[in-house]
Amino acid sequence: GSLRHKRYAEPSDDSDGTRILITRYRPRGIAKSEERWTVWDKRLAPSVALLDEAFGKRRVDGKVVARDLAPIPWSAFADRYRDEMRRPESREAVSEYARRAADGETITLLCYCEDASRCHRSLAALLVRQVARGSQ
């Protein structure tokens, strides 16, 4: 088994194995019949608050009230994301995917971002790999 990550819009291929969408929001404009992922798991998605900070938005009572704020730097996003992954449900997801990969399943984590080096999917994959190595 192995653990991979890529953009959800990239064509799927046989080597992807189980394709897991790890976004907070479902991609728009895609019919259920056209989904390119096996399962959508929000447990590895950044929180709404963290996404808002990353994209320079602010919400009050759930409504976006500002959209042109300075986004937080990638390093701050990465630190906050790692902190969020300490939540029980997130740790459970990391452990589940680490176990499945260690058991031989191929898993591909999916997100929207074009630049994998600045995407939470690369951070999630790293966390899963670390836990998988520790469980062997």
HUURPE-V164705 format. One record per residue. N is the residue number from 1. RES is the residue in one letter. SS is DSSP state (H for helix, E for strand, - for the rest). PHI is phi in whole degrees, -180 to 180 (NA if undefined). OMEGA is omega in radians with two decimals (* if undefined). Layout:
<<N & RES & SS & PHI & OMEGA> <N & RES & SS & PHI & OMEGA>>
This chain:
<<1 & G & - & NA & 3.11> <2 & S & E & -154 & 3.10> <3 & L & E & -124 & -3.13> <4 & R & E & -129 & 2.99> <5 & H & E & -150 & 3.10> <6 & K & E & -166 & 3.10> <7 & R & E & -70 & -3.13> <8 & Y & - & -64 & -3.09> <9 & A & - & -79 & 3.09> <10 & E & - & -67 & 3.14> <11 & P & - & -59 & 3.08> <12 & S & - & -81 & 3.05> <13 & D & - & -141 & -3.05> <14 & D & H & -59 & -3.10> <15 & S & H & -77 & -3.14> <16 & D & H & -71 & -3.05> <17 & G & - & 64 & 3.12> <18 & T & E & -80 & -3.12> <19 & R & E & -97 & -3.05> <20 & I & E & -116 & 3.09> <21 & L & E & -78 & -3.08> <22 & I & - & -119 & 3.13> <23 & T & - & -103 & 3.07> <24 & R & - & -71 & -3.08> <25 & Y & - & -114 & 3.09> <26 & R & - & -71 & 3.10> <27 & P & - & -58 & -3.13> <28 & R & - & -80 & 3.00> <29 & G & - & 74 & 3.13> <30 & I & - & -116 & 3.09> <31 & A & - & -68 & 3.11> <32 & K & H & -52 & -3.11> <33 & S & H & -70 & -3.11> <34 & E & H & -107 & -3.14> <35 & E & - & -61 & -3.13> <36 & R & - & -106 & 3.14> <37 & W & - & -128 & -3.12> <38 & T & - & -82 & -3.11> <39 & V & E & -148 & 3.08> <40 & W & E & -108 & -3.08> <41 & D & - & -123 & -3.11> <42 & K & H & -75 & -3.11> <43 & R & H & -63 & 3.11> <44 & L & H & -104 & 3.13> <45 & A & - & -86 & 3.01> <46 & P & - & -63 & 3.09> <47 & S & - & -67 & 3.07> <48 & V & H & -58 & -3.12> <49 & A & H & -61 & -3.14> <50 & L & H & -68 & 3.08> <51 & L & H & -61 & 3.11> <52 & D & H & -59 & 3.12> <53 & E & H & -65 & -3.13> <54 & A & H & -68 & -3.10> <55 & F & - & -107 & 3.05> <56 & G & - & 70 & 3.11> <57 & K & - & -116 & 3.02> <58 & R & E & -136 & 3.13> <59 & R & E & -117 & 2.97> <60 & V & E & -131 & -3.10> <61 & D & - & 52 & 3.08> <62 & G & - & 83 & -3.14> <63 & K & E & -104 & 3.09> <64 & V & E & -69 & -3.13> <65 & V & E & -113 & 3.09> <66 & A & E & -148 & -3.10> <67 & R & - & -126 & -3.02> <68 & D & - & -113 & -3.14> <69 & L & - & -80 & 3.11> <70 & A & - & -71 & 3.09> <71 & P & - & -71 & 3.09> <72 & I & - & -70 & 3.12> <73 & P & - & -66 & 3.14> <74 & W & H & -55 & -3.10> <75 & S & H & -61 & 3.11> <76 & A & H & -69 & 3.08> <77 & F & H & -59 & -3.10> <78 & A & H & -60 & 3.12> <79 & D & H & -63 & -3.14> <80 & R & H & -65 & 3.12> <81 & Y & H & -62 & 3.11> <82 & R & H & -59 & 3.08> <83 & D & H & -62 & 3.14> <84 & E & H & -64 & -3.13> <85 & M & - & -73 & 3.04> <86 & R & - & -87 & 3.07> <87 & R & - & -61 & -3.10> <88 & P & H & -54 & -3.11> <89 & E & H & -68 & 3.12> <90 & S & H & -73 & 3.09> <91 & R & H & -61 & 3.10> <92 & E & H & -62 & 3.13> <93 & A & H & -65 & 3.13> <94 & V & H & -58 & 3.14> <95 & S & H & -63 & 3.14> <96 & E & H & -60 & -3.10> <97 & Y & H & -71 & 3.07> <98 & A & H & -64 & 3.13> <99 & R & H & -63 & -3.12> <100 & R & H & -63 & 3.11> <101 & A & H & -67 & 3.12> <102 & A & H & -64 & 3.13> <103 & D & - & -82 & 3.06> <104 & G & - & 107 & 3.14> <105 & E & - & -80 & 3.03> <106 & T & E & -92 & -3.09> <107 & I & E & -127 & 3.06> <108 & T & E & -121 & 3.09> <109 & L & E & -85 & -3.04> <110 & L & E & -122 & 3.04> <111 & C & E & -149 & -3.13> <112 & Y & - & -80 & -2.89> <113 & C & - & -57 & 3.09> <114 & E & - & -76 & -3.08> <115 & D & - & -96 & -3.10> <116 & A & H & -62 & -3.12> <117 & S & H & -72 & 3.10> <118 & R & H & -127 & -3.12> <119 & C & - & -135 & -3.13> <120 & H & H & -63 & -3.13> <121 & R & H & -64 & 3.10> <122 & S & H & -71 & 3.09> <123 & L & H & -69 & 3.12> <124 & A & H & -63 & 3.13> <125 & A & H & -62 & 3.12> <126 & L & H & -63 & 3.11> <127 & L & H & -62 & -3.13> <128 & V & H & -63 & 3.13> <129 & R & H & -63 & 3.13> <130 & Q & H & -61 & 3.14> <131 & V & H & -68 & 3.12> <132 & A & H & -62 & 3.12> <133 & R & H & -64 & -3.13> <134 & G & H & -70 & -3.09> <135 & S & - & -94 & -3.11> <136 & Q & - & -90 & *>>
